[in-house]
Amino acid sequence: VVEGSFAWHPHRMVLASACSNGAIGIYDFVGGKWDDTALVHQFHREVGPLQWKPRSRSVLAVGCRGGVCLWDTDRSLQGAMGDSSYSTQKGLMAFLPFPEKVGVHSLSFDESGEFLAVGSTASCQIVIWNTCFPPTRKEALAQTLFHVSGGCAVLGWSRGGARGVSEFLLASAPGACSFTLWARGARSGGVVEGPPSTFTSAAPLRHAVWGSGNLLCLCEQGSAELQLLQVFRGASGP
């Protein structure tokens, strides 16, 4: 029974869905059935957002209290994730801890699938993980941002940037009539850089969805209208 978050795979007819007991079910629309075994782990406490990794067949991020469970449902993660991998009946999981051990309420992979941004409504920190490295390696924790508006309820990397790389990261605090944009770093392998730009809104954001070409669609609380913004990079940021 679908009772929680769910996520479509970006290029497969596959849906991941969270149940009330913390288990994650995988439904294959081609085969017309649920996988026989769900993703279950003791770290699945207060399961929040789910997202499949872009350009990957089987890697799924599961936001939980204390961090993110990064699952590979098809193969072993031991070679990629080192000692932080946990073998279960279905798939293997690497755990990406959140610094303050609070619940994860927002997460977003960048377009390349390399970087995973993680936020919480209970923390002003936004953590960016490089999922190409094991969590125990210092390179894995790519960057920590501080969201001055408070916690993070809405979080998302842009889509359709130059060379298939996300150019902007958006964050919005719960109840805040504003949102913040960071620009992607220009250095090789970098994440975001420089001071962020803050934009006001008439009401707190309910959803923010990026389209191709850095087109941003916003939905504010209490409004039936959608707002479309085209985001460009200036000399000092977005």
C-alpha positions as CSV (number, residue, x, y, z in Angstrom):
1,V,0.0,0.0,0.0
2,V,1.4,3.4,-1.0
3,E,1.3,5.6,2.1
4,G,4.4,7.9,1.8
5,S,6.8,9.4,-0.6
6,F,7.3,8.0,-4.1
7,A,9.7,8.6,-7.0
8,W,9.7,7.8,-10.7
9,H,12.9,6.6,-12.2
10,P,14.2,9.2,-14.7
11,H,14.5,6.8,-17.7
12,R,12.9,3.5,-16.7
13,M,9.3,2.5,-16.1
14,V,10.0,2.0,-12.4
15,L,8.4,3.6,-9.3
16,A,9.8,3.6,-5.8
17,S,7.3,4.0,-3.0
18,A,7.6,4.3,0.8
19,C,5.3,2.4,3.2
20,S,4.2,3.5,6.6
21,N,6.6,0.9,8.2
22,G,9.6,2.4,6.5
23,A,10.0,-0.3,3.8
24,I,10.5,0.9,0.2
25,G,8.7,-1.0,-2.5
26,I,9.8,-1.1,-6.2
27,Y,7.1,-1.4,-8.9
28,D,8.0,-2.4,-12.4
29,F,5.4,-1.1,-14.9
30,V,6.9,-3.2,-17.7
31,G,6.5,-6.4,-15.8
32,G,3.3,-5.1,-14.1
33,K,4.3,-6.2,-10.6
34,W,6.0,-5.2,-7.3
35,D,9.5,-6.6,-6.6
36,D,9.2,-9.6,-4.4
37,T,11.5,-8.1,-1.7
38,A,11.2,-4.5,-0.4
39,L,14.1,-2.3,0.7
40,V,14.2,-2.6,4.5
41,H,16.8,-1.4,7.0
42,Q,16.9,-0.3,10.7
43,F,18.0,3.2,9.4
44,H,14.7,3.7,7.7
45,R,13.3,5.8,10.5
46,E,10.9,8.7,9.6
47,V,11.4,8.1,5.9
48,G,11.0,11.3,3.8
49,P,11.9,12.1,0.2
50,L,13.0,9.6,-2.4
51,Q,15.0,10.2,-5.5
52,W,16.6,8.0,-8.2
53,K,20.1,8.9,-9.2
54,P,20.3,10.3,-12.8
55,R,22.2,8.3,-15.3
56,S,22.0,5.3,-13.1
57,R,19.9,2.2,-13.5
58,S,19.4,1.2,-9.9
59,V,20.7,3.8,-7.3
60,L,18.0,5.2,-5.0
61,A,18.4,7.9,-2.3
62,V,16.1,7.6,0.7
63,G,15.9,10.5,3.2
64,C,15.6,9.3,6.8
65,R,16.2,10.6,10.3
66,G,19.9,11.2,10.6
67,G,20.9,11.0,7.0
68,V,20.3,9.4,3.6
69,C,20.3,5.7,2.7
70,L,21.8,5.3,-0.7
71,W,20.7,2.0,-2.2
72,D,21.8,0.1,-5.2
73,T,19.0,-2.4,-5.8
74,D,20.8,-4.4,-8.5
75,R,24.4,-4.9,-7.5
76,S,26.9,-4.7,-4.7
77,L,28.0,-1.2,-3.5
78,Q,31.0,-2.7,-1.6
79,G,33.5,-1.5,-4.2
80,A,32.1,2.0,-4.3
81,M,31.1,2.6,-0.7
82,G,33.6,0.8,1.4
83,D,32.9,0.1,5.1
84,S,29.7,2.1,5.1
85,S,27.9,-0.5,3.0
86,Y,25.2,-2.7,4.6
87,S,24.1,-6.0,3.0
88,T,20.4,-6.8,3.2
89,Q,18.1,-9.4,1.6
90,K,17.7,-7.0,-1.4
91,G,20.5,-4.7,-2.6
92,L,23.2,-3.0,-0.6
93,M,23.1,0.4,1.1
94,A,25.6,3.1,2.0
95,F,24.6,5.6,4.7
96,L,25.3,9.3,4.2
97,P,25.0,11.0,7.7
98,F,23.4,14.4,8.2
99,P,25.5,16.5,10.6
100,E,22.8,17.2,13.2
101,K,21.2,13.8,13.0
102,V,17.8,15.3,12.3
103,G,15.2,14.2,9.8
104,V,15.9,14.7,6.1
105,H,13.0,16.5,4.4
106,S,14.6,17.5,1.0
107,L,17.2,16.1,-1.3
108,S,18.2,16.5,-4.9
109,F,20.7,15.0,-7.3
110,D,22.4,17.3,-9.8
111,E,21.9,16.5,-13.4
112,S,25.1,14.5,-13.7
113,G,24.1,12.3,-10.8
114,E,27.4,13.0,-9.1
115,F,26.3,15.4,-6.4
116,L,23.5,14.9,-3.9
117,A,22.2,18.0,-1.9
118,V,20.5,17.2,1.4
119,G,18.4,19.5,3.6
120,S,16.2,19.4,6.7
121,T,13.5,21.8,8.0
122,A,15.2,21.4,11.4
123,S,18.6,22.6,10.3
124,C,20.1,25.6,8.5
125,Q,22.8,23.4,7.0
126,I,22.6,22.0,3.4
127,V,25.1,19.2,2.8
128,I,26.3,18.3,-0.6
129,W,27.7,14.8,-1.0
130,N,29.9,13.5,-3.9
131,T,28.4,10.1,-4.5
132,C,31.4,9.0,-6.6
133,F,33.3,8.5,-3.3
134,P,32.7,6.2,-0.3
135,P,31.2,8.1,2.6
136,T,34.3,7.4,4.7
137,R,36.5,9.3,2.3
138,K,37.0,13.0,3.0
139,E,36.2,13.8,-0.7
140,A,32.7,12.5,-0.3
141,L,31.6,15.4,1.8
142,A,31.9,18.0,-1.0
143,Q,30.5,21.1,0.7
144,T,28.3,22.4,3.5
145,L,26.1,25.5,2.9
146,F,24.4,27.6,5.5
147,H,20.9,28.6,4.6
148,V,20.4,31.9,6.5
149,S,16.7,31.8,6.1
150,G,16.4,28.8,8.3
151,G,15.7,25.1,7.6
152,C,15.2,23.7,4.1
153,A,11.8,22.6,2.9
154,V,12.3,22.9,-0.8
155,L,15.6,21.9,-2.5
156,G,16.5,21.4,-6.1
157,W,19.3,21.4,-8.7
158,S,18.6,23.0,-12.1
159,R,18.2,21.0,-15.3
160,G,19.3,21.6,-18.9
161,G,22.5,23.6,-18.3
162,A,25.5,23.7,-20.5
163,R,27.2,20.3,-21.1
164,G,24.5,18.5,-19.1
165,V,25.7,20.1,-15.8
166,S,23.4,21.6,-13.2
167,E,24.2,25.3,-13.0
168,F,22.1,26.4,-10.0
169,L,20.9,25.1,-6.6
170,L,17.6,26.4,-5.1
171,A,16.6,26.3,-1.5
172,S,13.6,27.6,0.4
173,A,12.9,27.6,4.1
174,P,9.6,26.5,5.6
175,G,7.2,29.5,5.9
176,A,9.7,31.9,4.3
177,C,8.4,34.2,1.5
178,S,11.7,33.9,-0.3
179,F,14.0,31.4,-2.0
180,T,17.8,31.3,-2.4
181,L,19.9,30.4,-5.5
182,W,23.5,29.3,-5.5
183,A,25.5,29.2,-8.8
184,R,27.6,26.2,-9.7
185,G,31.4,26.6,-9.2
186,A,33.5,27.3,-12.2
187,R,36.5,25.3,-11.1
188,S,36.9,21.7,-12.3
189,G,34.9,19.3,-10.1
190,G,33.5,22.1,-8.0
191,V,30.0,22.5,-6.6
192,V,28.6,25.9,-5.7
193,E,30.5,29.2,-5.2
194,G,30.2,32.8,-4.2
195,P,27.4,34.5,-2.2
196,P,23.9,33.2,-3.0
197,S,21.2,35.4,-4.4
198,T,17.9,35.7,-2.5
199,F,14.5,36.4,-4.2
200,T,11.2,37.3,-2.6
201,S,7.9,35.6,-3.3
202,A,4.3,36.6,-2.4
203,A,3.9,33.5,-0.2
204,P,6.1,30.5,0.9
205,L,6.9,28.0,-1.8
206,R,5.0,24.8,-2.0
207,H,6.9,23.3,-5.0
208,A,9.8,24.3,-7.2
209,V,10.4,22.3,-10.4
210,W,13.3,22.9,-12.8
211,G,12.7,22.4,-16.6
212,S,15.2,22.3,-19.4
213,G,17.3,25.4,-20.1
214,N,17.3,26.5,-16.5
215,L,13.5,27.2,-16.6
216,L,12.1,27.4,-13.1
217,C,8.4,26.7,-12.3
218,L,7.2,27.9,-8.9
219,C,4.0,27.1,-7.0
220,E,3.3,29.2,-3.9
221,Q,1.1,28.1,-1.0
222,G,-2.5,29.2,-1.3
223,S,-2.2,29.9,-5.0
224,A,-3.6,28.0,-8.0
225,E,-1.2,29.8,-10.3
226,L,2.2,28.7,-11.6
227,Q,5.1,31.1,-12.1
228,L,7.7,30.5,-14.7
229,L,11.2,32.1,-14.4
230,Q,14.2,31.9,-16.7
231,V,17.4,31.9,-14.6
232,F,20.6,33.3,-16.1
233,R,24.1,33.5,-14.6
234,G,25.4,37.0,-14.1
235,A,28.8,38.3,-13.1
236,S,28.0,38.1,-9.4
237,G,25.7,35.0,-9.4
238,P,22.2,34.1,-10.5
